[in-house]
Every structure is written in structure tokens, then in C-alpha cells.
Amino acid sequence: MKKQLISVITAVCLGITGLGAGMYGTIASHAEQEQSVRIMAIGDSITDGYIDGNNGYRKYFCYEMQQKAFTNFDMVGCNNNWTNEATYLYQGHTITYDPAHAGFSGYTIESYPGRNGIYETIFNMEYSSEYGSGNMIAAYDPDIIMLQIGTNDILDAKSEGIQERLEKLVDAVLEEMQGTEDMLFLASIPDIDVSVRYDWLSAYYTMYQLDYYTDPEGLTAKVQECLDEYNEIVKQVVAEKQAEGKRIRFADIHSTVDMKTGLYDGVHPNENGYACMGAYWSEQVYAYLSEIGVVGDGEDTGKTSEVSSFTETTSTENNETATTIITDASVTTAIVPDDTATSTTETVTNFTTTSGLTGTVTTTKEDITTQKGDINGDGEFTVVDIVLLCRFLLGEYNESWHIEQCADMNDDGKINGIDLAMQRQMIVMLWNGE
């Protein structure tokens, strides 16, 4: 990154709820952020925030980063940059977040008749900020960019040449991001519910002679085909640029927003969808910051983490007991005769959490409780758990020892899409106060 980043040790302890007192802190002021991580969200109306102009997923992204005890970042961009302390009422709490961004409602990858383009907006205009001047990237000098664009291209049936347009945009952005630790995250786009938004899809009649009134199935299938092809292109572009040694990663927003429960109007996410997006984005960005040593570098803070340890005991075919013990931040399994397996309590010594905190804790397995839907075991069911279950079903997450108990929502002994649907229904009920 272009300025030296401050290494921050997170104060989040395993087993402690993320909604504890003091976790709704404000984003640091610009004066305090001389060496902060600059993050720019670029995109169309989904990035801009379509529902009541309330900043979409970005407020949830800031909130989730705060819950990870990382506040040393500055959201940058030419929009909403008049303040870095906007507020929003979330689950009964007023959270403070930085609303600056570069989202533009109605924009496409590149301009064409009737649409403005993100490419031209970034590179054909002059900007100035406390960080520099020039095109948008040069002026705001972001260390991390979260780029999601392409939904309006799909709405307009502009699939022809879409890969070339996207590569042109990505190449130009990467050319400007010259820091050794800069990172561009390129995102897929959510599904479009044609049954709700067919009035925005008239271009499909001009291009393919398809309309919702005469052939709803045909129109739905074609839109989905174009959208799926575009998301595959996004993955392909990321893979190609990575092969060239570029600093770029894929962000699978498509898997994060459910078409039936996560959309406001068939195209734009509702608050549930935005919350899922914010949680997902925070995971991707935080994981990257951890990799490059900005957070979670293992430095001893002198604090003791109040983690819950456990011993997992299962019977074997030989009437023996397999006991799994966590110690010294590792997991070991030993087979012992059944008549000696009497202890249900294990002491964890020199335990180091993923956040770098250390300590010694003794607990019993009986002390640990599980809650349906609580995938990360923090004692609370939130949209973060929905994202984690999505990742578990995709084979990308298996960090929670009790996931089989908490993820099996209908107790049928299986973890699948039915459990995910039930989990999403539960979060909607919570949001509606039911």
C-alpha cells in the first residue's frame, strides 16, 4: 500500500458476542487516519444504495469491520465524502459509519447511448482530495477497491462485447493501483427476478424478441443465461489477471444475495440482502488485511481471551473413545480405552486466537451451548451466520466445531439448501420483529 499501514490487533475474543457494549465505535476522523487503509466501493445503484438513499451494503460493511475491532480505515470516493460519521439504526442500535463511495445509479461498465459508464466516470474526469488529484483512482488513492458493475448492462441486454468492456475497465483500474499491497476485488452480480422487474427488460424484445407477456419462461431463461455468462466472465477475468501477476481477487456477491428473500424490487437488494453483502465484503477485506499483516499479526497484547475450549469424545468400533483436545493452538486426537475416558474437562494452555490474543482457559464441554443458525458460535444469530452457511455449503468454511448441530435447522441429519432457506426465513422474521 502506498503509505505504511498501522498493524492492528483485534480485540474480538472467540465466544464473545459481537454486540457487546462499546462495539459500535465511530470511524476515526480524517485527521487520525494519516496511515489508515483507504477503501473505495465502486459500482452502480447497488453500491450507491437504492432504498431510501441509505447507503446500501456499505453501512453494514463498516459495521462488520467495527465488530472485528478494526476501525483504522477510511472509505473514500467522490460521493458522500462531506462526512465520515453518518449514522443508521440497526437492530435497535445506532451505528456510525463512513458513507463515502463511488457508486452511481444507472451506470454501466462503459458508456453507450442512454447510459453513463463507470469507465468514463473514473478516468475521463478530474477529481481532487486530500490524497491527490487526477482521475478518480489517482485522486483518492485507494488501497482496496470493491468493484461491482454489470447489472445495468444485463438489464439492457448488452451481453455482446461485455467481456472486452469489463477487461478494459479492470486493466485501467489495475494500472492505477501500483502499491505493492493494493488489491482490487471484482464482484459477481446478484440474480434478477424477472417476474418482478420485467418492465426494465424491454431490450430483450428488441434483441431476442422475448417479452414477459407472451413468453415469461423464455424471457426468464434468457436473462438468467446472460447473467450467468457474465458472472463466469467475471471469474475468468480475475483468473486471467491473476495469472499475469495482477493484484486482483474474485468476490462472489451472487451467492450472497438470495433472489426471493434478498431483493427489494427484483434487482436491488433489500436490507436483508444489503446486510448479507456487507458481512461478506467485510470477511473478504478483513481476511486480506490479515494476510498482509495489517490485522491479527499475533502480537502479544497482554490480554487474556475468554475463549471456550472443548474436548470432543466419540465412540469407536473397538469400544474405545476418541478424544480430541485443543492445546497450544493445535488439535490432536488420541484413542484411549473406554474405561479411562472419564474426564470431560480439558485445560487449554498457551491458546492463541485468530486475532492474536493469548491466555489459559479451562471449560467443560457441557458449558458450551449451541443456538440454531449460530454458525460462528458467537452466541447470536445474525446475517453473518447466513453468509457462513452459504460458504459451508460451497465447501469454503468449516471453522466452527459445532456447525453440524447449529446448521441443521430442521434436525433431519442433513445440512443443505433447505437449512439455508430456513435460516434466511428466520432472519427475515427477526428483522420484522416476529
Backbone hydrogen bonds, N-H to C=O, Kabsch-Sander energy under -0.5 kcal/mol:
donor,donor_aa,acceptor,acceptor_aa,energy
6,I,35,Q,-0.9
8,V,294,V,-3.8
10,T,8,V,-0.6
16,I,13,C,-1.8
20,G,17,T,-1.0
23,M,20,G,-1.5
28,A,71,T,-0.9
32,E,29,S,-0.9
33,Q,29,S,-0.5
33,Q,30,H,-1.2
36,S,33,Q,-1.8
37,V,72,N,-2.2
38,R,36,S,-0.5
39,I,37,V,-0.5
39,I,74,D,-2.3
40,M,144,I,-2.7
41,A,76,V,-0.5
42,I,40,M,-0.6
42,I,146,M,-2.5
43,G,102,A,-1.6
44,D,148,Q,-0.8
47,T,44,D,-0.7
48,D,44,D,-2.5
49,G,45,S,-2.8
52,D,50,Y,-0.9
54,N,51,I,-1.7
57,Y,46,I,-0.6
58,R,55,N,-1.2
59,K,55,N,-0.8
59,K,56,G,-0.6
60,Y,56,G,-0.5
61,F,57,Y,-2.4
62,C,58,R,-2.3
63,Y,59,K,-2.1
64,E,60,Y,-3.0
65,M,61,F,-2.2
66,Q,62,C,-2.1
67,Q,63,Y,-2.1
68,K,64,E,-1.0
69,A,66,Q,-2.2
70,F,65,M,-2.3
71,T,69,A,-0.6
73,F,71,T,-2.1
74,D,37,V,-3.0
76,V,39,I,-2.5
79,N,101,H,-2.5
83,T,80,N,-0.7
86,A,97,Y,-2.4
88,Y,95,I,-2.0
90,Y,88,Y,-0.7
90,Y,93,H,-3.9
93,H,90,Y,-2.0
95,I,88,Y,-3.1
95,I,93,H,-0.8
97,Y,86,A,-2.6
101,H,79,N,-2.1
102,A,41,A,-2.7
104,F,43,G,-2.3
107,Y,104,F,-1.7
108,T,116,N,-2.4
112,Y,115,R,-1.3
115,R,112,Y,-2.9
118,I,108,T,-3.0
119,Y,109,I,-2.1
121,T,117,G,-1.8
122,I,118,I,-2.4
123,F,119,Y,-2.6
124,N,120,E,-2.4
127,Y,134,G,-3.1
129,S,132,G,-2.9
132,G,129,S,-0.9
134,G,127,Y,-2.3
136,M,122,I,-2.5
139,A,135,N,-2.8
140,Y,136,M,-2.1
141,D,137,I,-1.9
143,D,38,R,-2.2
144,I,38,R,-2.1
145,I,183,M,-2.2
146,M,40,M,-2.8
147,L,145,I,-0.7
147,L,185,F,-2.9
148,Q,42,I,-2.3
148,Q,146,M,-0.6
154,I,150,G,-1.9
155,L,151,T,-2.4
156,D,152,N,-1.9
157,A,154,I,-1.6
158,K,153,D,-3.0
159,S,157,A,-0.6
162,I,159,S,-2.0
165,R,161,G,-2.1
166,L,162,I,-2.4
167,E,163,Q,-2.7
168,K,164,E,-2.2
169,L,165,R,-2.0
170,V,166,L,-2.9
171,D,167,E,-2.9
172,A,168,K,-1.8
173,V,169,L,-2.3
174,L,170,V,-2.8
175,E,171,D,-2.0
176,E,172,A,-1.1
176,E,173,V,-0.6
177,M,173,V,-1.3
178,Q,176,E,-1.4
182,D,179,G,-1.3
183,M,143,D,-2.2
184,L,247,R,-1.8
185,F,145,I,-3.2
185,F,183,M,-0.5
186,L,184,L,-0.6
186,L,249,R,-2.9
187,A,147,L,-2.9
187,A,185,F,-0.5
188,S,251,A,-2.1
193,D,266,G,-2.6
194,V,192,I,-1.2
196,V,193,D,-1.5
197,R,193,D,-1.9
198,Y,194,V,-0.7
200,W,197,R,-1.8
201,L,198,Y,-1.6
204,Y,201,L,-1.6
205,Y,202,S,-1.5
206,T,202,S,-1.3
207,M,203,A,-2.4
208,Y,204,Y,-2.1
209,Q,205,Y,-1.6
210,L,204,Y,-1.5
215,D,211,D,-2.1
219,L,215,D,-2.5
220,T,216,P,-2.5
221,A,217,E,-2.5
222,K,218,G,-2.2
223,V,219,L,-2.6
224,Q,220,T,-2.3
225,E,221,A,-2.3
226,C,222,K,-2.5
227,L,223,V,-2.5
228,D,224,Q,-2.9
229,E,225,E,-2.4
230,Y,226,C,-2.0
231,N,227,L,-2.3
232,E,228,D,-1.9
233,I,229,E,-1.9
234,V,230,Y,-2.4
235,K,231,N,-1.9
236,Q,232,E,-2.4
237,V,233,I,-3.1
238,V,234,V,-2.2
239,A,235,K,-2.6
240,E,236,Q,-2.6
241,K,237,V,-2.5
242,Q,238,V,-2.5
243,A,239,A,-2.0
244,E,240,E,-1.0
245,G,242,Q,-1.8
246,K,241,K,-2.7
248,I,246,K,-1.4
249,R,184,L,-2.5
251,A,186,L,-2.4
253,I,251,A,-1.7
255,S,252,D,-0.6
256,T,253,I,-1.5
257,V,253,I,-1.3
258,D,256,T,-0.6
262,G,258,D,-2.4
264,Y,268,H,-4.0
265,D,268,H,-0.9
270,N,262,G,-1.7
274,Y,270,N,-3.1
275,A,271,E,-2.4
276,C,272,N,-2.1
277,M,273,G,-2.3
278,G,274,Y,-2.9
279,A,275,A,-2.2
280,Y,276,C,-2.3
281,W,277,M,-3.1
282,S,278,G,-2.1
283,E,279,A,-1.8
284,Q,280,Y,-2.2
285,V,281,W,-2.6
286,Y,282,S,-2.7
287,A,283,E,-2.3
288,Y,284,Q,-1.8
289,L,285,V,-2.6
290,S,286,Y,-2.2
291,E,287,A,-2.0
292,I,288,Y,-1.9
293,G,290,S,-1.1
294,V,289,L,-2.4
295,V,289,L,-1.2
296,G,8,V,-1.2
301,T,299,E,-0.6
305,S,303,K,-0.5
305,S,358,T,-0.6
307,V,305,S,-1.6
309,S,307,V,-0.6
312,E,324,T,-1.3
313,T,311,T,-0.6
314,T,322,A,-1.6
316,T,320,E,-2.3
319,N,316,T,-1.3
321,T,336,V,-2.7
322,A,314,T,-2.9
323,T,321,T,-0.7
323,T,334,A,-2.6
324,T,312,E,-2.3
324,T,322,A,-0.6
325,I,323,T,-0.6
325,I,332,T,-2.5
326,I,310,F,-0.7
327,T,325,I,-0.6
327,T,330,S,-2.2
328,D,349,T,-1.6
330,S,327,T,-1.3
332,T,325,I,-2.1
334,A,323,T,-2.1
336,V,321,T,-2.3
336,V,334,A,-0.6
338,D,319,N,-0.8
340,T,337,P,-1.5
341,A,337,P,-0.6
341,A,338,D,-1.0
342,T,340,T,-2.1
346,E,363,T,-1.1
348,V,361,V,-2.4
349,T,347,T,-0.7
351,F,359,G,-1.9
353,T,357,L,-2.6
356,G,353,T,-1.9
358,T,303,K,-0.9
359,G,351,F,-1.2
361,V,348,V,-1.5
363,T,346,E,-1.0
365,K,344,T,-1.3
367,D,364,T,-1.2
368,I,365,K,-1.4
369,T,367,D,-0.6
373,G,406,C,-3.2
374,D,371,Q,-2.3
375,I,373,G,-1.8
377,G,374,D,-0.8
382,T,380,E,-0.6
385,D,382,T,-1.0
386,I,382,T,-0.8
387,V,383,V,-2.0
388,L,384,V,-2.2
389,L,385,D,-2.1
390,C,386,I,-2.2
391,R,387,V,-2.3
392,F,388,L,-2.3
393,L,389,L,-2.6
394,L,390,C,-1.3
395,G,392,F,-1.5
396,E,391,R,-3.4
397,Y,391,R,-0.7
401,W,399,E,-0.6
403,I,400,S,-1.5
405,Q,402,H,-0.8
406,C,402,H,-2.1
407,A,403,I,-2.4
408,D,404,E,-0.7
409,M,407,A,-1.9
411,D,408,D,-1.0
416,N,414,K,-0.5
419,D,416,N,-0.7
420,L,416,N,-1.5
421,A,417,G,-2.5
422,M,418,I,-2.3
423,Q,419,D,-2.4
424,R,420,L,-2.5
425,Q,421,A,-2.3
426,M,422,M,-2.1
427,I,423,Q,-2.0
428,V,424,R,-2.0
429,M,425,Q,-2.0
430,L,426,M,-2.0
431,W,427,I,-2.5
432,N,428,V,-2.0
433,G,430,L,-1.1
434,E,429,M,-2.8
